[in-house]
Amino acid sequence: MTQVVLFENEEHKNILLEDHSEGEMVPANQHLIIHKGKGMLLDPGGHKIHSQVYSDLSAELSPNDLKYIFFSHQDPDIVAAANFWFMMTPADGLISELWLRFVAHFGVDRMVFHRIKTIPDRGQYLDLEGVQLSILPAHFLHSAGNFQVYDPISKILYSGDLGASIGVGYRIVEDFESHIKAIEGFHRRYMPTIRVYQLWAKMARKLDIETIAPQHGAVYQGKEIVNQFIDWVENQPCGLDVMEDYYDLP
């Protein structure tokens, strides 16, 4: 895999970094937003890939200019290498207040722990060298404390696990109908109920989205594909909707 530039103008750049997962690891995307020479790294990944991700980032941005590290939720494929990033860059971390003390279990040193800032449940705006990024609530998709990032310049919604696909050999979704087989199993089992899909879809339709960039698998590019995904996920029973019978005793 190679790095993919999802958007670029004179001041702003959005980069999908190379997927360095291997072996039994779940394949995961790392994303980088750069505005006027300052950066934000999204969901940086675990211990086995941090050196490669650091190298990829360094090719685009001085690590000293990394201002934020965004953790959409608490899973190890997102936060396991947090201590490395705090030791190697001056960046502040951002995570739901629900997971702050859980991150400490991944070995974050006490001397840098104060640089992890908590995101309130309703989300917030975040200034990156003059551009206001939206940190949007996406709770229970699939984590109890979960957030997404919307970049108003590139019009990219960084959706975390929502929209995730596993095992696809392409970076950009060209045919949504054929892509459904790569996403339906995950979205049926890992999300709790159709109600949260409906709430998310209502929120997403208020945004001007050109691209949905998930943490796993292919990117949804162009309004037609984006709207196809929103329409599809809004109508997907999942979690407790389809698993009530599992609570019967054997």
C-alpha positions as CSV (number, residue, x, y, z in Angstrom):
1,M,0.0,0.0,0.0
2,T,1.1,3.6,-0.6
3,Q,0.1,6.9,1.0
4,V,-2.9,8.5,-0.6
5,V,-3.5,12.2,-0.7
6,L,-7.3,12.6,-0.2
7,F,-7.2,16.4,-0.5
8,E,-4.6,19.1,-1.1
9,N,-4.5,22.9,-1.7
10,E,-1.8,25.5,-1.0
11,E,-2.4,25.5,2.8
12,H,-4.1,22.2,3.5
13,K,-3.5,18.5,3.0
14,N,-5.2,15.3,4.1
15,I,-3.2,12.1,3.8
16,L,-4.2,8.5,4.3
17,L,-1.0,6.9,5.5
18,E,0.2,3.4,4.5
19,D,-1.4,0.4,6.2
20,H,1.5,-1.3,8.1
21,S,-0.5,-4.0,9.8
22,E,0.7,-7.5,9.3
23,G,0.2,-11.0,10.6
24,E,-2.9,-11.4,12.8
25,M,-3.4,-7.6,13.3
26,V,-6.6,-6.0,12.1
27,P,-5.7,-3.8,9.2
28,A,-6.0,-0.1,10.2
29,N,-5.7,3.3,8.6
30,Q,-3.9,6.2,10.0
31,H,-4.9,9.7,8.8
32,L,-3.0,12.9,8.9
33,I,-4.4,16.5,8.5
34,I,-1.9,19.3,7.9
35,H,-2.9,23.0,7.8
36,K,-0.4,25.8,7.4
37,G,2.4,23.5,8.5
38,K,0.8,22.1,11.7
39,G,-0.6,18.6,11.9
40,M,-3.2,16.3,13.5
41,L,-2.7,12.5,13.5
42,L,-5.8,10.4,13.8
43,D,-5.9,7.0,15.5
44,P,-2.1,6.3,15.4
45,G,-2.2,2.6,16.0
46,G,-0.3,0.0,18.1
47,H,3.2,-0.9,19.1
48,K,4.2,-2.9,16.1
49,I,3.6,-0.1,13.6
50,H,4.5,3.1,15.4
51,S,8.0,3.4,13.9
52,Q,6.7,3.0,10.3
53,V,3.9,5.5,10.9
54,Y,6.4,7.9,12.5
55,S,8.5,7.6,9.4
56,D,5.6,8.2,7.1
57,L,4.5,11.2,9.1
58,S,8.0,12.6,9.1
59,A,8.0,12.6,5.2
60,E,5.1,15.0,5.3
61,L,5.6,17.0,8.5
62,S,8.2,17.6,11.1
63,P,7.2,15.7,14.2
64,N,7.8,18.9,16.2
65,D,4.9,20.4,14.2
66,L,2.4,17.7,15.2
67,K,-0.1,19.6,17.4
68,Y,-2.7,17.0,18.1
69,I,-3.2,13.2,18.3
70,F,-6.8,12.2,18.1
71,F,-8.0,8.9,19.6
72,S,-11.5,8.2,18.4
73,H,-12.0,5.6,21.2
74,Q,-10.1,3.2,23.4
75,D,-9.3,0.2,21.3
76,P,-5.7,-1.0,21.2
77,D,-5.4,-0.6,17.4
78,I,-5.8,3.1,18.2
79,V,-4.2,3.9,21.5
80,A,-1.7,1.1,22.3
81,A,1.4,3.2,21.2
82,A,0.2,6.4,22.8
83,N,3.3,6.7,25.0
84,F,5.6,6.6,22.0
85,W,3.8,9.5,20.4
86,F,3.8,11.6,23.5
87,M,7.5,11.0,24.0
88,M,8.5,11.6,20.4
89,T,6.3,14.7,19.6
90,P,5.0,17.7,21.5
91,A,1.4,16.9,20.5
92,D,-1.6,16.9,22.9
93,G,-3.8,13.9,22.8
94,L,-7.6,14.0,22.6
95,I,-10.0,11.3,23.8
96,S,-13.4,10.8,25.4
97,E,-13.3,11.6,29.1
98,L,-14.7,8.1,29.7
99,W,-11.4,6.5,28.6
100,L,-8.8,8.8,30.1
101,R,-7.8,6.5,33.0
102,F,-8.0,3.4,30.8
103,V,-5.3,4.8,28.5
104,A,-2.9,4.7,31.4
105,H,-3.0,0.9,31.2
106,F,-1.2,1.1,27.9
107,G,1.9,2.5,29.7
108,V,1.6,6.2,29.2
109,D,4.3,7.8,31.4
110,R,3.2,10.0,34.2
111,M,5.4,12.8,33.0
112,V,3.3,13.1,29.7
113,F,-0.1,12.1,31.0
114,H,-1.2,15.7,31.5
115,R,-1.0,16.2,27.7
116,I,-4.1,14.0,27.2
117,K,-7.1,16.3,27.0
118,T,-10.6,15.0,27.4
119,I,-13.4,15.6,24.9
120,P,-16.9,16.4,26.4
121,D,-19.7,14.1,25.4
122,R,-21.3,16.7,23.1
123,G,-18.0,17.2,21.2
124,Q,-16.2,20.4,20.5
125,Y,-14.5,22.6,17.9
126,L,-10.7,22.3,17.7
127,D,-8.4,25.0,16.2
128,L,-5.7,23.7,13.9
129,E,-3.6,26.7,12.9
130,G,-6.8,28.7,12.0
131,V,-9.1,26.0,10.7
132,Q,-11.9,24.9,13.0
133,L,-12.2,21.1,13.0
134,S,-15.4,19.6,14.4
135,I,-15.1,16.8,16.9
136,L,-18.5,15.1,16.6
137,P,-20.2,12.7,19.0
138,A,-20.5,9.2,17.6
139,H,-21.2,7.4,20.8
140,F,-21.8,3.6,20.6
141,L,-20.4,3.5,17.0
142,H,-19.1,1.2,18.5
143,S,-17.7,2.6,21.7
144,A,-19.6,4.2,24.6
145,G,-17.3,7.2,24.3
146,N,-16.6,7.6,20.6
147,F,-15.9,10.6,18.3
148,Q,-15.5,11.5,14.7
149,V,-13.7,14.4,13.1
150,Y,-15.1,16.7,10.3
151,D,-12.7,18.8,8.3
152,P,-14.6,21.7,6.7
153,I,-11.9,22.5,4.2
154,S,-11.5,19.1,2.6
155,K,-15.1,18.2,3.6
156,I,-13.8,14.8,4.9
157,L,-15.6,13.1,7.7
158,Y,-13.2,10.8,9.6
159,S,-15.6,8.2,10.8
160,G,-13.6,5.8,12.9
161,D,-15.1,2.3,12.9
162,L,-18.2,3.4,11.1
163,G,-17.9,2.4,7.4
164,A,-15.1,0.0,8.2
165,S,-14.3,-2.8,5.7
166,I,-11.8,-5.6,6.2
167,G,-9.9,-7.5,3.5
168,V,-10.6,-5.3,0.5
169,G,-7.9,-4.9,-2.1
170,Y,-8.8,-1.3,-3.0
171,R,-8.4,2.1,-1.3
172,I,-11.4,3.9,-2.8
173,V,-15.0,2.5,-3.0
174,E,-16.0,2.6,-6.7
175,D,-19.1,0.5,-6.6
176,F,-21.1,0.7,-3.3
177,E,-23.4,-2.2,-4.0
178,S,-20.5,-4.6,-4.5
179,H,-18.8,-3.1,-1.4
180,I,-21.7,-4.0,0.9
181,K,-20.5,-7.6,1.3
182,A,-17.3,-6.2,2.9
183,I,-19.1,-4.1,5.5
184,E,-22.4,-5.7,6.4
185,G,-21.0,-8.4,8.8
186,F,-19.0,-5.9,10.8
187,H,-21.8,-3.4,11.0
188,R,-24.3,-6.0,12.0
189,R,-22.3,-7.4,14.8
190,Y,-20.1,-4.6,16.3
191,M,-22.8,-1.9,16.6
192,P,-25.5,-1.9,19.3
193,T,-28.8,-1.0,17.6
194,I,-30.3,0.6,14.5
195,R,-31.3,3.6,16.6
196,V,-27.7,4.9,16.8
197,Y,-27.4,4.5,13.0
198,Q,-30.5,6.7,12.6
199,L,-29.2,9.4,15.0
200,W,-25.8,9.4,13.2
201,A,-27.4,9.6,9.7
202,K,-29.5,12.6,10.8
203,M,-26.4,14.4,12.0
204,A,-24.3,13.4,8.9
205,R,-26.9,14.9,6.5
206,K,-26.4,18.3,8.1
207,L,-22.8,18.2,7.0
208,D,-21.3,18.9,3.5
209,I,-19.4,15.7,3.1
210,E,-17.3,14.9,0.1
211,T,-15.5,11.9,1.6
212,I,-16.0,9.5,4.5
213,A,-12.6,8.1,5.6
214,P,-12.9,5.2,8.1
215,Q,-10.2,3.7,10.3
216,H,-10.4,0.4,8.5
217,G,-10.5,-0.3,4.8
218,A,-11.6,1.7,1.8
219,V,-12.6,5.3,1.6
220,Y,-16.0,6.6,0.4
221,Q,-15.3,9.4,-2.0
222,G,-17.8,11.6,-3.8
223,K,-21.3,12.7,-2.7
224,E,-23.0,9.9,-4.5
225,I,-21.1,7.1,-2.7
226,V,-21.2,9.0,0.6
227,N,-25.0,9.3,0.4
228,Q,-25.3,5.7,-0.6
229,F,-23.5,4.7,2.5
230,I,-25.6,7.0,4.8
231,D,-28.8,5.7,3.3
232,W,-27.6,2.1,3.7
233,V,-26.4,2.2,7.2
234,E,-29.5,4.1,8.4
235,N,-31.6,1.1,7.6
236,Q,-29.4,-1.7,9.1
237,P,-30.6,-3.7,12.1
238,C,-27.7,-4.6,14.2
239,G,-26.6,-5.7,17.7
240,L,-29.5,-6.2,20.0
241,D,-31.9,-5.8,17.0
242,V,-30.7,-9.2,15.7
243,M,-29.3,-10.9,18.7
244,E,-32.1,-11.1,21.3
245,D,-32.3,-14.9,20.9
246,Y,-28.7,-15.2,22.0
247,Y,-29.8,-14.4,25.5
248,D,-31.7,-17.7,25.8
249,L,-29.9,-20.3,28.0
250,P,-28.4,-23.2,26.0
